[in-house]
Amino acid sequence: MGEMWFSVVIVLLFSILNVGKAEIYIVTVEGEPVISYKGGIDGFEATAAESDEKIDTTSESVTSYAQHLEKKHDMLLALLFDRGTYKKIYSYRHLINGFAAHISHEQAEILRRAPGVKSVERDWKVKRLTTHTPQFLGLPTGVWPTGGGFDRAGEDIVIGFIDSGIYPHHPSFASHNTEPYGPLPKYRGKCEIDPNTKKDYCNGKIIGAQHFAEAAKAAGSFNPAIDFDSPLDGDGHGSHTAAIAAGNNGIPVRMHGFEFGRASGMAPRARIAVYKALYRLFGGFVADVVAAIEQAVHDGVDILNLSVGPNSPPATTKTTFLNPFDATLLSAVKAGVFIAQAAGNGGPFPKTLLSYSPWIATVAAAVDDRRYKNHLTLGNGKVLAGLGLSPSTHPNRTFTMVAANDVLLDSSVTKYSPADCQRPEVLNKNLVEGNILLCGYSFNFVVGTASIKKVAETAKALGAAGFVLAVENASPGTKFDPVPVRIPGILITDVSMSMELVNYYNITTSRDWTGRVKSFKSTGSIGNGLRPILHKSAPQVAVFSARGPNIKDYSFQDADLLKPDILAPGSLIWAAWAPNGTDEANYCGEGFALISGTSMAAPHIAGIAALIKQHHPHWSPAAIKSALMTTSSTIDRAERPLQAQQYSGSETLMLVPATPFDYGSGHVNPRAALDPGLIFDAGYQDYLGFLCTVPGIDAQEIKKFTHSPCNYTLGHPSNFNSPSIAVSHLVGTQIITRIVTNVAEEETYVVTARMAPEIAIETNPPAMTLRHGASRKFTVTLTVRSVTGAYSFGEVLLKGSRGHKVRIPVAAMGYDR
């Protein structure tokens, strides 16, 4: 799958067969975790931070209280069960108070009824769905010099990756050609030792490397020969995301003897901390992922990049914002960590987001300005367009074309789907040599049992001049990505053009009465596809990028919170790959891969957030997110409103005007984000207020997850101080409040707003002057003019006298009552 994002599959029903069989359960118990313990137990000082800031996890008070919690977990289990009948896998002490254990269904029921136990939830698996961008985003000229050039961009900022590990020997992560990395006392993560080489995985650039597989092992899913019982990347995905965010600058992307430019991370000097919790064959388990998040926050990462999210409801909560990921991540944000999470790859259909909460930056994927196009010229003069990152056939020459099915060694090989061109040994080399081999793009390519890389290897082994892969029928939504190949080759993706090729071949090929070919007369030549074409229509929202509106519960009721938050490049991104990675058949054994997914978009935001954090070290996660959102762009390179890829009635892609449900605030603009003028700040208490205001939410459930009572509400969830406004059920008139804080010099802002005609919008005051550090409240009044049964969109613009522009999107649906 090209869209490689990790998602969670939940089995909701207990099978009768499972009674007595041990499984992994995540158990939470009463008592505050380290992050929110305010004291009150004899002999243990308070460990909670005053505001949203990092906790010193090395302090005596934190270590002794954490040990106290772990002892209580062990005592509870020892009290209820005989030794040897259970296995505790993790103790969670910092962000949540609880543990993961391998126990039977009956033991889980006993725990559920035990005093002091708040919840018992069966673990479920997480699984995979799944570089030119620094220039496209304007980083080298506009952002890096202010941080001290690329050799200083992201200095001393630690980005944590919850992913499939890292390939530490890749040049994108090398430290021998850079200025030495000094010690970083604020980061306390450790470096595991490779069990085979006895060397650790760190080199200064990679500052921490750990792996979490205890739940996977207990469940019997783990195979050390394939999954690697270490932080080594057995998949490719983890190395790719780390390189996008923080890979070294100017690394040549070489494949098959060709250079496709130079790759660079967004923050090339940032440190990489690896928390491997995802594995090649089975994905991973929530218990391992939660342990990885806990450890990353404990170790002191500044930014967390997540390509993990739930894709169906957990058994214990109906509220999206309280699923185990979002609840754990709320505690991470309380500790001052900025979180970038992939939006999901379920687009272009509405309500497909897998990242819901206001404390997370939810990242949608854009297609940037590079397109790799190629063409096949037929002997009859017709030119067929296609994809092919390949060299051309010999110029000024045409070559005979032979179809794989017409060059079989004998008819018995048809059981191998020979038209796929996956096995050179079933084709006749004498008939293929020096000619262009025609192959068919079958369902095997969609499911991954056939690959374009293998077609190229087959054609090369048989001495072909090149190959053509024709798509003769495509299911709606099939996404075709160009694949770099060593020899001339092209993929004809348009079914009608493939039919033109087939018709031309059939007309010019003479056969005997049995259907065997007497002479091959069709000819063709393949163009050069190695150079990208740069398009002015970029960026566009990628077809696979998950869309809003956001949902507040798993019955898919709309939330009063706009998602996604921001758009970043996520289609056809070149970055590092693990040579033993198998996640993409076309890149097996390669050092780089060109892949797509919101998984590729999230680390762009993680890296840019690192640059902002370097520039503004004391900003909260909400301030960083606000700066990214309010300065983003809603117009493309050609100065037109952003467009989104969408399916038309047939399977063809078309472009439609994009809305905030496609792109959030807009496409990221790193240069502007360093100096946003105003920010919409928020902290832990504001997030609690938001939760306590969501209609229909259970206050006891909030207390269970956050250890805090609902002391105050915001009146309406849309009053949460987000740099966007969403009202899912607007009746009559509603007044929404926002508070801005000036992070620049004194400036006067004029406040204006515009909205689709069905809803009237007004702002008050019309203007305001703020000194540096000052905060001011303003209101936005929305009034229903006509009911259409659809959302209306608009924006509020705050224009500063010193040139700052702060823009927030508005989405609302009007109702009669």
C-alpha positions in Angstrom: 0.0 0.0 0.0 1.4 3.4 -0.9 -0.5 5.2 1.9 1.5 3.9 4.7 0.0 5.0 7.9 -0.5 3.0 10.9 -4.0 2.5 12.2 -5.8 0.5 14.8 -8.2 -2.3 14.3 -10.3 -3.2 17.2 -12.1 -6.5 17.8 -15.2 -5.5 19.7 -16.7 -8.9 20.4 -15.2 -11.5 22.7 -15.2 -14.9 21.0 -16.6 -17.7 23.1 -13.5 -19.6 22.1 -11.3 -17.1 23.9 -12.5 -18.0 27.4 -9.5 -19.3 29.3 -7.1 -18.1 26.6 -4.6 -15.5 27.8 -4.7 -12.1 26.1 -3.2 -8.7 26.7 -5.3 -6.2 28.7 -4.6 -2.6 29.5 -5.7 -1.8 33.1 -6.0 1.7 34.7 -6.2 2.1 38.4 -7.1 4.9 40.9 -4.4 7.3 41.9 -2.7 10.1 40.1 0.1 9.4 37.6 3.3 11.4 38.0 2.2 14.2 35.7 -0.9 15.1 37.8 0.0 14.0 41.4 -0.3 17.1 43.6 0.7 15.5 46.8 -1.3 14.1 49.7 0.3 10.7 50.2 2.6 10.5 53.2 6.3 10.4 52.2 5.7 11.4 48.6 6.1 15.0 47.5 3.9 16.5 44.7 5.2 15.7 41.2 2.7 17.7 39.0 4.1 20.7 37.2 2.6 24.1 37.9 1.6 24.7 34.3 2.2 23.0 31.0 5.9 22.4 31.3 8.3 19.5 31.4 8.7 17.5 34.6 12.2 16.7 35.9 11.9 13.0 35.7 15.3 12.5 37.3 14.3 14.2 40.5 14.0 12.2 43.7 10.3 13.0 44.2 9.4 11.7 40.6 11.5 8.5 40.8 10.2 7.5 44.3 6.6 8.2 43.4 6.9 6.3 40.1 8.3 3.3 42.1 5.5 3.6 44.6 2.9 3.3 41.7 4.7 0.3 40.2 4.8 -1.4 43.6 1.0 -0.9 43.9 0.5 -2.5 40.4 2.6 -5.5 41.4 0.8 -5.8 44.8 -2.7 -5.7 43.2 -1.7 -8.5 40.8 0.0 -10.6 43.5 -3.0 -10.2 45.8 -5.5 -11.4 43.2 -3.7 -14.1 41.2 -1.2 -16.9 41.9 2.4 -16.4 40.7 2.9 -17.9 37.2 -0.8 -17.5 36.1 -0.2 -13.9 34.8 2.5 -11.8 33.3 2.8 -8.0 33.8 4.2 -6.5 30.6 4.4 -2.7 31.4 3.7 -0.4 34.3 2.4 3.0 33.1 3.3 5.6 35.7 4.0 9.0 34.1 1.1 9.9 31.8 -1.5 7.3 33.0 -1.6 5.2 36.1 -2.0 1.5 35.2 -0.3 -1.5 33.6 -0.5 -3.9 30.7 -0.8 -7.6 31.6 -1.1 -11.0 29.8 -4.0 -12.6 31.6 -7.0 -14.8 30.9 -10.6 -13.5 30.2 -11.6 -14.8 33.7 -8.7 -12.9 35.4 -9.7 -9.7 33.5 -13.2 -10.1 34.9 -11.8 -10.4 38.4 -9.7 -7.3 37.9 -12.7 -5.4 36.6 -14.5 -6.0 39.9 -11.5 -5.4 42.1 -11.5 -2.2 44.3 -9.4 0.6 43.0 -9.5 -0.6 39.3 -11.0 2.0 36.9 -10.9 0.3 33.6 -9.8 -3.0 32.0 -9.6 -2.9 28.2 -8.5 -5.7 25.9 -5.5 -4.7 23.8 -5.9 -4.6 20.0 -3.5 -4.5 17.1 -2.2 -1.5 15.2 -1.5 -2.1 11.6 0.0 -0.4 8.5 -1.9 1.5 6.0 0.6 3.6 4.7 13.3 15.6 -1.8 12.5 18.5 -3.1 10.1 19.7 -0.4 12.5 22.0 1.5 12.8 24.2 -1.6 9.1 24.0 -2.3 8.3 25.1 1.3 10.9 27.9 1.1 13.1 26.6 3.9 16.7 27.3 2.7 16.1 30.9 1.8 13.5 31.9 4.3 13.8 29.9 7.5 17.2 28.1 7.9 19.4 31.3 7.9 17.5 32.8 10.8 18.2 29.6 12.8 21.9 29.8 11.6 21.7 28.0 8.2 21.0 24.3 7.6 24.0 23.4 9.8 22.1 25.0 12.7 18.5 24.4 11.7 16.8 22.5 14.6 19.9 22.6 16.9 19.3 20.9 20.3 15.7 20.1 19.5 14.7 16.4 20.0 12.1 14.8 17.7 10.7 11.5 18.9 9.3 9.0 16.3 6.8 6.3 17.3 7.3 4.2 14.3 9.0 1.1 12.9 12.5 1.9 14.0 15.5 3.3 12.1 18.3 2.2 9.8 21.1 4.0 11.6 23.8 3.5 8.8 21.9 5.6 6.3 23.7 8.8 5.1 20.6 10.8 6.1 21.4 10.0 9.8 25.2 10.0 9.6 27.2 12.3 12.0 30.7 12.0 10.6 30.4 14.7 8.0 28.8 17.2 10.3 30.0 19.3 13.1 30.1 17.0 16.2 26.9 16.8 18.2 27.6 17.6 21.9 25.9 16.1 24.9 22.3 17.2 25.5 21.6 17.0 29.2 17.8 17.7 28.9 17.3 14.4 27.0 17.4 11.3 29.2 16.6 8.6 26.7 18.8 5.5 26.3 20.5 3.8 23.4 19.9 0.1 23.0 22.7 -2.2 21.9 22.4 -4.2 18.7 22.3 -7.8 19.9 24.3 -9.0 16.8 27.0 -6.2 16.4 27.1 -5.2 20.1 27.2 -1.6 19.0 24.5 0.9 20.0 22.2 2.7 17.6 23.2 6.2 18.5 25.7 8.6 17.0 24.9 12.0 18.3 22.4 12.7 15.5 20.4 9.7 16.6 20.3 10.5 20.3 18.0 7.7 21.6 16.9 4.3 20.3 14.5 1.9 22.1 12.0 -0.7 21.0 8.7 -1.9 22.6 7.5 -5.4 21.8 6.6 -7.0 25.1 2.8 -7.0 24.2 3.6 -8.4 20.7 5.8 -11.1 22.3 3.2 -12.1 24.9 0.6 -12.4 22.2 2.9 -14.7 20.1 2.9 -12.3 17.1 6.6 -11.4 17.3 9.2 -13.1 15.0 12.8 -11.8 15.9 14.2 -13.0 12.6 11.9 -10.7 10.6 10.8 -8.0 13.2 14.2 -7.5 14.7 14.3 -7.5 18.6 16.0 -4.1 18.5 15.3 -0.5 17.2 16.5 -1.6 13.7 13.9 -0.7 11.0 12.6 -3.9 9.4 10.0 -2.0 7.4 11.3 1.2 5.9 8.5 3.5 7.1 10.3 4.6 10.3 13.5 5.6 8.5 11.5 7.5 5.9 9.5 9.6 8.4 12.6 10.4 10.5 14.5 11.5 7.4 11.6 13.8 6.3 11.6 15.6 9.6 15.3 15.7 10.6 17.5 14.0 7.9 20.8 15.5 7.0 20.9 18.2 4.4 22.0 17.7 0.7 22.1 13.8 0.7 22.2 12.6 -3.0 19.2 10.4 -3.8 20.7 7.8 -6.1 19.0 4.7 -7.5 19.9 2.5 -10.4 22.7 4.8 -11.4 20.5 7.9 -11.6 20.4 10.9 -9.3 16.9 12.2 -8.4 18.1 15.3 -6.6 19.2 15.8 -3.0 17.2 15.0 0.1 17.0 17.0 3.3 15.0 17.0 6.4 12.9 20.0 7.5 15.2 20.5 10.5 18.5 18.9 9.4 20.3 19.6 12.7 17.5 18.3 15.0 18.2 15.1 17.0 16.3 11.9 16.3 14.9 9.8 19.2 13.6 6.4 18.0 10.7 4.6 19.8 10.0 1.5 17.8 6.6 0.0 18.5 5.5 -1.1 15.0 6.6 -4.2 13.2 6.8 -5.5 9.6 4.2 -8.4 9.6 1.6 -7.6 12.2 1.9 -3.8 12.8 1.8 -3.6 16.6 -0.2 -3.4 19.8 -1.7 -0.5 21.6 0.0 -1.5 24.9 3.4 -1.2 23.2 2.5 2.1 21.5 1.3 3.6 24.8 4.5 2.4 26.5 6.5 4.1 23.7 4.7 7.4 24.1 5.1 7.3 27.9 8.9 6.7 27.5 9.3 9.4 24.9 7.7 12.0 27.2 9.7 10.7 30.2 12.9 11.0 28.2 12.3 14.7 27.3 11.5 14.8 23.6 10.3 18.3 22.4 8.3 17.0 19.4 6.5 13.7 18.8 5.8 12.4 15.3 2.9 9.9 15.1 1.8 7.8 12.2 -0.5 5.9 14.5 -4.2 6.3 15.2 -7.4 4.4 15.9 -9.4 3.4 13.0 -12.4 2.0 14.8 -14.0 2.5 18.2 -12.3 1.3 21.4 -14.6 -0.8 23.6 -14.6 1.5 26.6 -15.4 4.9 25.3 -17.9 6.4 22.9 -16.0 9.7 22.8 -13.3 10.2 20.1 -11.3 12.6 22.2 -10.9 10.0 25.0 -9.7 7.0 22.9 -6.5 5.6 24.5 -4.2 7.5 22.1 -5.7 10.9 22.5 -6.0 10.5 26.3 -2.3 9.6 26.6 -1.3 12.3 24.2 -3.2 14.9 26.3 -0.8 14.1 29.1 2.1 14.4 26.7 0.9 17.9 25.7 0.6 18.8 29.4 4.3 17.9 29.7 5.0 20.5 26.9 5.4 18.1 24.0 4.2 19.2 20.5 2.4 16.3 18.6 2.1 16.0 14.9 -0.3 13.2 13.8 -1.2 12.0 10.4 -4.8 12.7 9.5 -5.4 9.2 8.0 -5.6 7.9 4.4 -9.4 7.4 4.0 -9.9 10.3 1.6 -11.5 11.8 -0.4 -14.6 10.7 1.6 -16.0 12.9 4.4 -15.6 12.0 8.1 -12.6 9.8 7.5 -10.2 11.5 9.9 -8.4 9.4 12.5 -7.0 12.2 14.6 -9.6 14.2 16.5 -8.4 16.2 19.5 -7.6 19.9 19.9 -4.2 19.1 21.6 -2.9 17.3 18.5 -1.8 18.9 15.2 -3.7 16.8 12.6 -1.8 16.9 9.3 -3.5 16.4 5.9 -1.4 15.5 2.8 -0.8 17.7 -0.3 0.5 16.9 -3.7 3.5 19.3 -4.3 4.6 20.7 -7.6 6.6 17.7 -9.0 5.0 15.3 -11.5 6.9 12.5 -13.1 5.3 12.0 -16.5 6.5 9.8 -19.4 5.2 8.8 -22.9 5.1 5.9 -25.3 5.2 6.7 -29.0 3.6 4.0 -31.2 4.7 3.1 -34.7 1.4 4.7 -36.0 2.4 8.1 -34.6 0.1 8.0 -31.6 1.6 9.3 -28.3 0.3 7.6 -25.1 0.9 9.3 -21.8 1.9 7.4 -18.7 4.2 7.3 -15.6 7.8 6.1 -15.7 10.8 7.3 -13.7 13.0 5.7 -16.3 15.6 6.5 -19.0 14.4 6.6 -22.6 14.9 3.9 -25.2 17.7 4.6 -27.7 16.8 8.0 -29.3 15.8 8.1 -33.0 15.0 4.4 -33.0 11.9 2.4 -32.6 11.7 -1.2 -31.2 9.4 -4.1 -31.9 6.9 -4.7 -29.1 6.1 -8.3 -27.9 3.3 -9.2 -25.4 4.3 -11.5 -22.5 1.4 -13.9 -23.3 2.8 -14.3 -26.9 6.4 -15.2 -25.8 5.7 -18.0 -23.3 8.1 -20.9 -23.2 5.1 -23.3 -23.2 1.4 -23.0 -22.4 1.7 -24.8 -19.1 3.1 -21.6 -17.5 -0.2 -19.7 -17.7 -0.9 -20.7 -14.0 1.9 -18.2 -13.0 0.0 -15.2 -14.4 2.8 -14.6 -17.0 1.3 -11.3 -18.2 2.5 -9.8 -14.9 6.1 -10.3 -16.1 7.2 -11.3 -12.6 9.1 -14.5 -13.7 11.7 -14.3 -16.4 12.1 -18.1 -16.5 8.6 -18.6 -18.1 9.3 -16.2 -21.0 11.3 -16.9 -24.2 14.5 -14.8 -24.1 15.1 -15.3 -27.9 11.8 -13.5 -28.6 12.1 -10.8 -26.0 15.8 -9.8 -26.4 16.2 -6.3 -28.0 12.4 -5.7 -28.0 9.9 -3.9 -25.8 8.1 -6.3 -23.5 4.3 -5.6 -23.0 2.9 -6.6 -19.6 -0.5 -6.3 -18.0 -1.2 -4.5 -14.7 -3.3 -7.1 -12.8 -4.9 -7.2 -9.3 -1.6 -8.8 -8.1 0.0 -5.3 -8.3 -2.8 -3.8 -6.2 -2.4 -6.4 -3.4 1.4 -6.3 -3.5 2.2 -9.8 -4.8 3.5 -8.3 -8.0 5.7 -5.2 -8.4 6.9 -2.8 -11.1 10.5 -3.4 -9.7 10.1 -7.1 -10.6 8.8 -6.3 -14.1 12.0 -4.2 -14.7 14.2 -7.0 -13.4 12.4 -9.5 -15.7 12.8 -7.3 -18.7 16.5 -6.7 -17.9 17.1 -10.4 -17.4 15.6 -11.2 -20.8 17.7 -8.5 -22.6 14.6 -6.4 -23.5 15.0 -2.8 -24.7 12.3 -1.7 -22.3 8.9 -2.6 -20.9 5.3 -1.3 -21.0 2.8 -2.1 -18.2 -0.7 -1.5 -19.4 -3.7 -1.0 -17.0 -6.6 -2.6 -18.8 -9.2 -2.1 -16.0 -8.9 -0.1 -12.8 -11.1 -0.2 -9.8 -12.2 3.3 -8.7 -9.6 5.0 -6.6 -6.6 3.0 -7.7 -3.6 5.3 -7.1 -0.7 4.9 -9.4 2.7 6.2 -8.3 5.8 6.4 -10.5 8.5 3.9 -9.6 12.2 4.4 -10.4 13.5 1.7 -12.7 16.9 0.9 -14.2 15.8 0.3 -17.8 13.3 2.2 -20.0 9.8 1.5 -18.8 6.4 3.1 -18.6 3.0 2.4 -16.8 0.0 3.4 -19.0 -2.6 4.2 -16.3 -5.4 5.5 -18.5 -7.6 2.5 -19.5 -8.6 4.1 -22.8 -5.0 4.6 -23.8 -4.1 1.1 -22.8 -6.9 -0.1 -25.1 -5.4 2.0 -27.9 -2.1 0.2 -27.3 -3.8 -3.3 -27.3 -5.8 -2.5 -30.5 -2.6 -1.3 -32.3 -0.7 -4.4 -31.2 -3.5 -6.8 -32.3 -4.0 -5.1 -35.7 -0.2 -5.3 -36.5 0.5 -8.8 -35.1 -0.3 -11.7 -37.5 -1.3 -15.0 -36.1 -1.9 -18.6 -37.4 -5.3 -20.4 -37.0 -4.3 -21.6 -33.4 -3.6 -18.0 -32.3 0.2 -18.3 -32.3 2.1 -15.2 -33.5 3.6 -15.5 -37.0 5.2 -12.1 -37.0 5.5 -9.1 -34.5 5.1 -5.8 -36.5 4.0 -3.3 -33.8 6.8 -0.8 -32.9 7.3 1.9 -30.2 9.7 4.0 -28.2 9.7 5.1 -24.6 10.5 8.7 -23.6 12.8 10.0 -20.8 10.9 10.1 -17.5 13.8 11.0 -15.2 13.1 14.7 -15.1 10.1 16.0 -13.0 7.7 18.5 -14.5 7.0 21.4 -12.0 3.4 22.4 -11.9 2.0 25.8 -11.0 -1.3 24.2 -9.7 0.5 23.0 -6.6 -0.2 22.4 -3.8 -3.4 20.4 -4.1 -5.1 18.2 -1.4 -4.1 14.6 -2.2 -7.0 12.3 -3.1 -6.2 9.8 -0.2 -5.9 12.5 2.5 -8.6 12.0 5.1 -11.4 14.7 5.2 -13.5 16.4 7.8 -15.8 17.2 9.3 -14.4 16.1 12.6 -16.5 13.7 14.8 -17.0 13.9 18.6 -18.2 10.3 19.0 -18.1 6.9 17.3 -21.7 7.3 16.1 -20.1 9.9 13.8 -21.8 13.0 15.2 -20.1 16.2 14.0 -17.8 17.9 16.5 -17.6 21.7 17.2 -13.9 21.6 16.4 -12.4 22.0 12.9 -10.1 19.2 11.6 -7.7 18.6 9.9 -5.5 21.4 11.2 -2.9 21.9 8.4 -1.8 20.7 5.0 1.8 19.6 4.2 3.5 17.7 1.3 2.6 14.0 1.5 2.5 12.7 -2.1 5.6 11.2 -3.8 8.1 12.1 -1.2 11.7 11.0 -1.6 13.4 10.0 1.6 15.6 7.4 3.3 14.6 3.7 3.3 15.8 0.7 5.1 17.5 -1.8 2.7 15.8 -4.7 4.6 12.5 -2.9 4.5 9.7 -4.8 2.8 6.7 -2.4 3.3 7.0 -1.4 -0.4 7.8 -4.2 -2.9 9.1 -1.7 -5.4 11.9 -0.5 -3.0 13.1 -3.8 -1.5 16.9 -3.5 -1.0 17.0 0.2 -1.9 18.4 3.1 0.1 15.6 5.6 -0.8 11.9 5.3 -1.6 9.4 7.6 -3.3 6.1 7.1 -1.4 2.9 8.8 -0.5 0.6 9.1 2.6 -0.4 11.4 5.4 2.4 9.5 7.2 4.8 11.5 5.0 2.9 14.8 5.7 3.1 14.6 9.5 6.9 14.6 9.8 7.1 17.7 7.6 5.1 19.5 10.3 7.2 17.8 13.1 10.4 19.2 11.5 9.0 22.7 11.0 7.7 22.7 14.6 11.2 21.9 15.7 12.4 25.0 13.8 9.8 27.1 15.6 10.7 25.6 19.0 14.3 26.4 18.3 13.4 30.0 17.5 10.9 30.3 20.4 12.0 27.8 23.1 9.3 28.8 25.7 6.3 28.5 23.4 3.6 26.0 24.4 2.6 23.2 22.0 -0.7 25.3 21.3 1.4 28.4 20.5 3.5 26.4 17.9 0.4 24.9 16.4 -1.3 28.3 16.3 1.7 29.9 14.5 1.7 27.1 11.9 -2.1 27.4 11.3 -2.7 31.2 11.2 0.1 31.8 8.8 -0.8 29.0 6.3 -1.8 29.7 2.8 -5.1 28.9 1.0 -3.9 29.8 -2.5 -1.7 27.8 -4.8 1.4 28.7 -6.8 -0.7 30.2 -9.6 -2.5 32.5 -7.0 -5.7 30.6 -7.3 -7.7 29.1 -4.3 -6.5 25.7 -3.3 -8.1 22.7 -5.1 -8.6 19.1 -3.8 -8.3 15.9 -5.8 -11.7 14.1 -5.9 -13.2 11.2 -7.8 -15.7 12.0 -10.6 -18.5 9.6 -11.4 -16.1 7.2 -13.1 -12.7 6.3 -11.6 -11.0 9.4 -13.0 -9.5 12.1 -10.8 -10.8 15.6 -11.0 -10.1 18.8 -9.1 -12.7 20.6 -7.0 -12.5 23.8 -4.9 -11.0 22.7 -1.6 -12.6 23.6 1.8 -11.2 23.7 5.4 -12.5 20.1 5.8 -9.8 19.2 3.2 -6.9 21.4 4.3 -7.7 22.8 7.8 -6.2 26.3 7.9 -4.2 25.8 4.7 -0.8 24.8 3.4 2.1 25.3 5.8 4.2 28.4 5.2 7.3 27.9 7.4 8.8 31.3 6.9 5.6 33.1 8.1 5.1 30.7 11.0 8.4 31.9 12.7 6.8 35.3 13.1 3.0 34.9 13.4 2.4 38.3 15.2 -0.5 36.9 17.3 -1.1 33.4 18.7 -4.2 31.6 20.1 -2.7 30.0 23.1 -4.2 27.1 25.2 -3.1 24.9 28.1 -4.2 21.8 29.9 -7.0 23.5 31.8 -8.4 24.8 28.4 -8.4 21.3 27.0 -10.2 20.0 30.1 -12.7 22.8 29.7 -13.3 21.8 26.1 -13.8 18.1 27.1 -16.2 19.2 29.9 -18.3 21.2 27.4 -18.7 18.5 24.7 -22.5 17.7 24.7 -23.4 14.3 25.9 -20.0 13.5 27.3 -19.8 11.7 30.7 -18.0 13.8 33.3 -17.0 10.6 35.2 -15.3 9.3 32.0 -13.4 12.6 31.8 -12.3 12.2 35.4 -11.3 8.6 34.8 -9.0 9.6 31.9 -7.7 13.0 33.2 -7.9 12.6 37.0 -9.6 16.0 37.0 -13.2 17.0 37.9 -15.2 19.2 35.5 -14.8 22.5 37.5 -15.7 24.8 34.6 -17.0 24.7 31.1 -16.7 27.0 28.1 -20.4 27.4 27.5 -20.0 25.9 24.1 -17.2 23.7 22.7 -16.6 26.2 19.8 -15.4 28.7 22.5 -12.2 26.6 22.9 -9.4 29.0 21.9 -8.5 27.2 18.7 -7.1 29.1 15.6 -10.2 27.9 13.7 -14.0 27.9 14.3 -16.5 25.1 13.7 -20.2 25.2 14.7 -21.9 21.9 13.7 -25.4 22.9 14.7 -26.0 26.7 14.5 -29.5 27.9 15.4 -30.4 31.6 15.3 -27.4 33.6 16.5 -24.3 32.4 18.4 -21.5 34.5 19.8 -18.0 32.8 19.9 -15.1 34.2 21.9 -11.4 34.0 21.1 -8.3 35.4 22.9 -5.2 36.4 21.0 -1.7 37.1 22.5 0.8 39.4 20.8 4.2 37.7 20.5 5.7 40.6 18.4 6.2 44.3 19.0 3.2 46.6 19.7 0.8 46.5 16.8 -2.7 47.6 15.9 -4.9 44.9 14.3 -8.0 45.5 12.1 -10.5 42.6 12.5 -12.6 41.7 9.5 -14.6 38.6 8.5 -16.3 37.1 5.5 -18.7 34.2 5.1 -20.8 32.4 2.5 -24.2 34.2 2.2 -26.3 31.6 4.1 -24.7 32.7 7.4 -24.0 36.3 8.5 -20.7 37.0 10.3 -19.7 39.9 12.5 -16.6 40.6 14.6 -16.2 42.9 17.6 -14.1 45.0 18.3 -13.4 46.2 14.8 -9.7 47.0 15.8 -7.4 46.5 18.8 -3.9 47.5 19.8 -1.8 45.0 21.7 1.6 45.6 23.4 4.1 42.7 23.3 2.9 39.9 25.6 -0.6 41.4 25.9 -3.7 39.3 25.4 -7.1 40.6 24.1 -10.5 39.0 23.7 -12.6 39.4 20.6 -16.0 37.9 19.5 -17.3 36.4 16.3 -21.1 36.4 15.9 -22.7 34.0 13.5 -26.4 34.2 12.5 -28.4 31.8 10.3 -29.8 33.5 7.2 -31.0 30.5 5.3 -30.9 26.7 6.0 -29.2 24.7 3.2 -28.4 21.4 4.9 -24.7 21.9 4.2 -21.8 23.6 5.8 -20.9 27.2 5.0 -17.3 28.4 5.1 -15.6 31.7 5.7 -12.7 33.3 7.6 -11.8 35.9 10.2 -8.8 38.1 9.3 -6.7 40.1 11.7 -4.5 42.5 9.7 -1.7 44.2 11.6 -0.2 47.7 11.1 3.3 46.2 10.9 2.4 43.7 8.2 1.3 40.6 10.2 -1.7 38.7 8.8 -3.5 36.3 11.1 -6.3 34.2 9.4 -8.6 31.6 11.0 -11.1 29.5 9.0 -14.8 29.3 9.9 -17.2 26.4 9.2 -20.8 26.3 10.3 -24.1 24.5 9.4 -27.3 26.4 10.0 -30.5 24.8 11.3 -34.1 26.0 12.0 -34.0 24.7 15.5 
